Amino acid sequence: MESGKEQEIEARLSKIESALSAVQRSVDGLINERRGAAASAGTRERASDSGSYSSAPSASRPRATAGGDIGATISEWFSSRAPEWWLSRLGIGFVVIAILFLYSYAVEKGWIVPLVRVLFGALVGTGLFWAATRTQSDDKSDVYGIGMRQLLYGGALATWYVTAYAAAVWYGLVSIVAARLLFFVLALVSTWISLAERREIFAFIAVATGFATPFILPAPVTSLAPFAVYLGAVGAIGLFIYLIRGWPSTVWITFLAFWLILNGTVFSGGTRAYAHGSIALSFLVVVAGAAFTRVASLRRQLLALGSTRYTQEPLNEATRRVMELQDGLSKALGGGKSHADSLALWVMTLLSPILAVSILAGIWPSAPQAIPGLVLIGLGSAALYYGMSAIRDRELRQVVFTGAALWTLLGILKAAPDAEALGLASLFAAMILVYIRNALIGPRTIAKFTMVVALMVVVGRELSFYQDGLLRWRWLISEIVTLASSVVIIRKLLADPREKTQGTVLGVLTYLTSLVLILHVFERIWPPLVTATYAMFGAVLLLLSKRRGAERVLRQLGGATMLIVVARLFVVDMAGVEAVWRVVLFLAIGAVFLFAGYKLQPTRS
């Protein structure tokens, strides 16, 4: 009897345990389902193969209104915060407000003199910093999260910054130079906090305040050497943080602020007014150009070491959107998938040498104008030599060859005279498309763009300018070389089915440019020569269409040219040519038409 009761009790207990387990599984399933939507985007893996493109099908979801999305986001944000999160932030806010009220009251009553005010600010900052070191560290995996420890660090830095500024500007207790030195020391402290706490906000504070210090604390400039040392030190801070942590905001602020400040100093007359041809500033430009060119690729190499000292760059929503745009552009050009640091790799690597050479030319305006061009050609040659070595990173290999093409092209345009630069650039573009394989889309894209711009320059010059004498013949030879280079490129593009459309478009542009050039060259010699040349040009196009396997585009362009010839004969030449020459012109055009028609006849069996 007792054994039966015990079995009944055990059966009931097992049922209760099963019910509790089912409830627990249901609750866990609901929690995981809610968190899955937010975590799925961050855990999505991206393919690293540069030649593959794949798109995962997304599950259809009901479309919500904009107001509903915003309301849901705000509600989720408020509900995800713990009580201690709210209490810590409200508490530090109330303490800061109380200190400000007390400070204002003491100043009004005359209890605090300027020296005491500065010392009070320094002590408050020190107290906040000490409290931060005693506070338990938060989760360091979230680079955007701000906990109690980070709030105290931020309050300490803000207090010290305001105190240093007040001591120099408001009260005159220290010099501007000393205040700048204090600002730089605080930037170093903020850098240490950002690396130790792994919080991007402190890196932003360090770099942003470092570059803004000369504007916050202005002082007369007597020499550019201290300015170069300070600017180089702040730039080194930003690049060092990026190498360790890979935060995009840090490197972009460093890149943009450094070159903008340097460019404004050089081209606003600072070098001529204070230290014309400063060797220190020139040395800074050279070192910075090399550092910004190398920093993105060097970080990839450091990450490949596998050391825990170097962390992966975080993927936020803005970074993902940029990567989607990069993937779309790369796919349109025939490239592969991008990475989180692809934008920095391409932009900084390609633009840094160009900016450095341009600023060096501004520092040394008395140097010959061809020297910057020769320097860029040398950099392009060095990049080409480096690209031929074994580079495992496919994207870096693309960047290196693109840099070689871009720098060499700009060097040609800077080193050569204006008339010859057009033809040399066109020849260089033709060499790229003939000898560079299709997988290197970067230099080939630059070559195609160069050829289109060159044709537009030819048309623009012929329609807008006219020179007599030797200069005119120099430009004419350069324009003919441009057209010949374009023909070589067109033949290369038409031979590849994937680039046939591009070759057709370039062929039409070349055809129109040739018509404009023929018109403006022979119109000033004798107008009937334009019609005769058009006839021969159209006949050549028609004959080439037969030799190239009945290319429709060449046949259509040749037929359009013949229609232009007929129109000119009866509209222009009939009214402007004497009777004798009219007979000769009609005979010549008729002979060309007959010859073309004879050659275009189908062969007999």
WOMORA-V680024 format. One record per residue. RES is the residue in one small letter. PSI is psi as a letter, one per 20 degrees, with the letter a starting at -180 (NA if undefined). Layout:
# WOMORA-V680024
res:RES psi:PSI
res:RES psi:PSI
This chain:
# WOMORA-V680024
res:m psi:g
res:e psi:h
res:s psi:h
res:g psi:g
res:k psi:h
res:e psi:g
res:q psi:h
res:e psi:g
res:i psi:g
res:e psi:h
res:a psi:g
res:r psi:g
res:l psi:h
res:s psi:h
res:k psi:g
res:i psi:g
res:e psi:h
res:s psi:g
res:a psi:g
res:l psi:g
res:s psi:h
res:a psi:g
res:v psi:g
res:q psi:g
res:r psi:h
res:s psi:g
res:v psi:g
res:d psi:h
res:g psi:g
res:l psi:g
res:i psi:g
res:n psi:h
res:e psi:h
res:r psi:h
res:r psi:h
res:g psi:h
res:a psi:h
res:a psi:h
res:a psi:i
res:s psi:h
res:a psi:h
res:g psi:h
res:t psi:j
res:r psi:p
res:e psi:q
res:r psi:p
res:a psi:p
res:s psi:i
res:d psi:p
res:s psi:i
res:g psi:j
res:s psi:q
res:y psi:p
res:s psi:q
res:s psi:p
res:a psi:p
res:p psi:p
res:s psi:q
res:a psi:p
res:s psi:p
res:r psi:q
res:p psi:p
res:r psi:p
res:a psi:q
res:t psi:r
res:a psi:h
res:g psi:h
res:g psi:g
res:d psi:g
res:i psi:g
res:g psi:g
res:a psi:h
res:t psi:g
res:i psi:g
res:s psi:g
res:e psi:h
res:w psi:g
res:f psi:g
res:s psi:h
res:s psi:i
res:r psi:p
res:a psi:r
res:p psi:h
res:e psi:h
res:w psi:g
res:w psi:g
res:l psi:g
res:s psi:g
res:r psi:g
res:l psi:h
res:g psi:g
res:i psi:h
res:g psi:g
res:f psi:h
res:v psi:g
res:v psi:g
res:i psi:g
res:a psi:g
res:i psi:h
res:l psi:g
res:f psi:g
res:l psi:g
res:y psi:g
res:s psi:g
res:y psi:g
res:a psi:h
res:v psi:g
res:e psi:h
res:k psi:i
res:g psi:j
res:w psi:h
res:i psi:o
res:v psi:r
res:p psi:g
res:l psi:g
res:v psi:h
res:r psi:g
res:v psi:g
res:l psi:h
res:f psi:g
res:g psi:g
res:a psi:h
res:l psi:g
res:v psi:g
res:g psi:g
res:t psi:h
res:g psi:g
res:l psi:h
res:f psi:g
res:w psi:g
res:a psi:h
res:a psi:h
res:t psi:h
res:r psi:i
res:t psi:q
res:q psi:p
res:s psi:q
res:d psi:a
res:d psi:p
res:k psi:i
res:s psi:h
res:d psi:o
res:v psi:i
res:y psi:i
res:g psi:q
res:i psi:o
res:g psi:a
res:m psi:h
res:r psi:g
res:q psi:h
res:l psi:g
res:l psi:g
res:y psi:g
res:g psi:g
res:g psi:h
res:a psi:g
res:l psi:g
res:a psi:g
res:t psi:g
res:w psi:g
res:y psi:g
res:v psi:h
res:t psi:g
res:a psi:g
res:y psi:g
res:a psi:h
res:a psi:h
res:a psi:g
res:v psi:g
res:w psi:g
res:y psi:i
res:g psi:k
res:l psi:h
res:v psi:r
res:s psi:r
res:i psi:h
res:v psi:g
res:a psi:h
res:a psi:h
res:r psi:h
res:l psi:h
res:l psi:g
res:f psi:g
res:f psi:h
res:v psi:g
res:l psi:h
res:a psi:h
res:l psi:g
res:v psi:g
res:s psi:h
res:t psi:g
res:w psi:g
res:i psi:g
res:s psi:h
res:l psi:h
res:a psi:g
res:e psi:i
res:r psi:l
res:r psi:p
res:e psi:h
res:i psi:h
res:f psi:h
res:a psi:g
res:f psi:g
res:i psi:g
res:a psi:g
res:v psi:g
res:a psi:g
res:t psi:h
res:g psi:g
res:f psi:h
res:a psi:i
res:t psi:g
res:p psi:h
res:f psi:h
res:i psi:h
res:l psi:m
res:p psi:q
res:a psi:q
res:p psi:p
res:v psi:o
res:t psi:h
res:s psi:q
res:l psi:i
res:a psi:g
res:p psi:h
res:f psi:g
res:a psi:g
res:v psi:g
res:y psi:g
res:l psi:h
res:g psi:h
res:a psi:g
res:v psi:g
res:g psi:h
res:a psi:h
res:i psi:g
res:g psi:g
res:l psi:h
res:f psi:g
res:i psi:g
res:y psi:h
res:l psi:h
res:i psi:g
res:r psi:h
res:g psi:k
res:w psi:p
res:p psi:g
res:s psi:h
res:t psi:g
res:v psi:h
res:w psi:h
res:i psi:g
res:t psi:g
res:f psi:g
res:l psi:g
res:a psi:g
res:f psi:g
res:w psi:h
res:l psi:g
res:i psi:g
res:l psi:g
res:n psi:g
res:g psi:h
res:t psi:g
res:v psi:g
res:f psi:j
res:s psi:j
res:g psi:j
res:g psi:h
res:t psi:h
res:r psi:h
res:a psi:h
res:y psi:g
res:a psi:m
res:h psi:p
res:g psi:k
res:s psi:p
res:i psi:h
res:a psi:g
res:l psi:h
res:s psi:g
res:f psi:g
res:l psi:g
res:v psi:g
res:v psi:g
res:v psi:g
res:a psi:g
res:g psi:g
res:a psi:h
res:a psi:g
res:f psi:h
res:t psi:h
res:r psi:i
res:v psi:g
res:a psi:g
res:s psi:h
res:l psi:h
res:r psi:h
res:r psi:h
res:q psi:h
res:l psi:h
res:l psi:h
res:a psi:i
res:l psi:h
res:g psi:j
res:s psi:q
res:t psi:i
res:r psi:h
res:y psi:p
res:t psi:q
res:q psi:q
res:e psi:q
res:p psi:q
res:l psi:o
res:n psi:a
res:e psi:h
res:a psi:g
res:t psi:h
res:r psi:g
res:r psi:g
res:v psi:g
res:m psi:h
res:e psi:g
res:l psi:g
res:q psi:g
res:d psi:g
res:g psi:g
res:l psi:g
res:s psi:h
res:k psi:h
res:a psi:h
res:l psi:i
res:g psi:j
res:g psi:a
res:g psi:a
res:k psi:q
res:s psi:r
res:h psi:r
res:a psi:h
res:d psi:j
res:s psi:g
res:l psi:g
res:a psi:h
res:l psi:g
res:w psi:g
res:v psi:g
res:m psi:h
res:t psi:h
res:l psi:h
res:l psi:h
res:s psi:g
res:p psi:h
res:i psi:g
res:l psi:g
res:a psi:g
res:v psi:h
res:s psi:g
res:i psi:h
res:l psi:h
res:a psi:h
res:g psi:h
res:i psi:h
res:w psi:m
res:p psi:i
res:s psi:i
res:a psi:q
res:p psi:q
res:q psi:h
res:a psi:i
res:i psi:g
res:p psi:h
res:g psi:g
res:l psi:h
res:v psi:g
res:l psi:h
res:i psi:g
res:g psi:g
res:l psi:h
res:g psi:g
res:s psi:g
res:a psi:h
res:a psi:h
res:l psi:g
res:y psi:g
res:y psi:h
res:g psi:h
res:m psi:i
res:s psi:r
res:a psi:o
res:i psi:o
res:r psi:h
res:d psi:o
res:r psi:h
res:e psi:g
res:l psi:h
res:r psi:g
res:q psi:g
res:v psi:g
res:v psi:g
res:f psi:h
res:t psi:g
res:g psi:h
res:a psi:g
res:a psi:g
res:l psi:g
res:w psi:g
res:t psi:g
res:l psi:g
res:l psi:h
res:g psi:h
res:i psi:g
res:l psi:h
res:k psi:h
res:a psi:h
res:a psi:q
res:p psi:r
res:d psi:g
res:a psi:g
res:e psi:h
res:a psi:h
res:l psi:g
res:g psi:g
res:l psi:g
res:a psi:h
res:s psi:g
res:l psi:g
res:f psi:g
res:a psi:g
res:a psi:h
res:m psi:h
res:i psi:g
res:l psi:h
res:v psi:g
res:y psi:i
res:i psi:p
res:r psi:r
res:n psi:h
res:a psi:h
res:l psi:n
res:i psi:h
res:g psi:g
res:p psi:h
res:r psi:h
res:t psi:g
res:i psi:g
res:a psi:g
res:k psi:g
res:f psi:h
res:t psi:g
res:m psi:h
res:v psi:g
res:v psi:h
res:a psi:g
res:l psi:h
res:m psi:h
res:v psi:g
res:v psi:g
res:v psi:g
res:g psi:g
res:r psi:g
res:e psi:h
res:l psi:i
res:s psi:h
res:f psi:q
res:y psi:p
res:q psi:q
res:d psi:r
res:g psi:b
res:l psi:h
res:l psi:h
res:r psi:g
res:w psi:h
res:r psi:g
res:w psi:h
res:l psi:g
res:i psi:g
res:s psi:h
res:e psi:h
res:i psi:g
res:v psi:h
res:t psi:g
res:l psi:h
res:a psi:g
res:s psi:h
res:s psi:h
res:v psi:g
res:v psi:g
res:i psi:g
res:i psi:g
res:r psi:h
res:k psi:g
res:l psi:h
res:l psi:h
res:a psi:i
res:d psi:o
res:p psi:h
res:r psi:h
res:e psi:j
res:k psi:h
res:t psi:g
res:q psi:h
res:g psi:h
res:t psi:g
res:v psi:g
res:l psi:h
res:g psi:g
res:v psi:g
res:l psi:g
res:t psi:h
res:y psi:g
res:l psi:h
res:t psi:h
res:s psi:g
res:l psi:g
res:v psi:g
res:l psi:g
res:i psi:g
res:l psi:g
res:h psi:h
res:v psi:g
res:f psi:i
res:e psi:h
res:r psi:i
res:i psi:g
res:w psi:o
res:p psi:h
res:p psi:h
res:l psi:h
res:v psi:g
res:t psi:g
res:a psi:g
res:t psi:h
res:y psi:h
res:a psi:g
res:m psi:h
res:f psi:g
res:g psi:h
res:a psi:g
res:v psi:g
res:l psi:g
res:l psi:g
res:l psi:h
res:l psi:h
res:s psi:h
res:k psi:g
res:r psi:h
res:r psi:j
res:g psi:k
res:a psi:l
res:e psi:p
res:r psi:h
res:v psi:g
res:l psi:h
res:r psi:g
res:q psi:g
res:l psi:h
res:g psi:g
res:g psi:h
res:a psi:h
res:t psi:g
res:m psi:h
res:l psi:h
res:i psi:h
res:v psi:g
res:v psi:g
res:a psi:g
res:r psi:h
res:l psi:g
res:f psi:h
res:v psi:g
res:v psi:g
res:d psi:h
res:m psi:h
res:a psi:h
res:g psi:j
res:v psi:q
res:e psi:r
res:a psi:g
res:v psi:g
res:w psi:h
res:r psi:h
res:v psi:g
res:v psi:g
res:l psi:g
res:f psi:h
res:l psi:g
res:a psi:g
res:i psi:g
res:g psi:g
res:a psi:g
res:v psi:g
res:f psi:g
res:l psi:g
res:f psi:g
res:a psi:g
res:g psi:h
res:y psi:g
res:k psi:h
res:l psi:i
res:q psi:q
res:p psi:q
res:t psi:q
res:r psi:q
res:s psi:NA
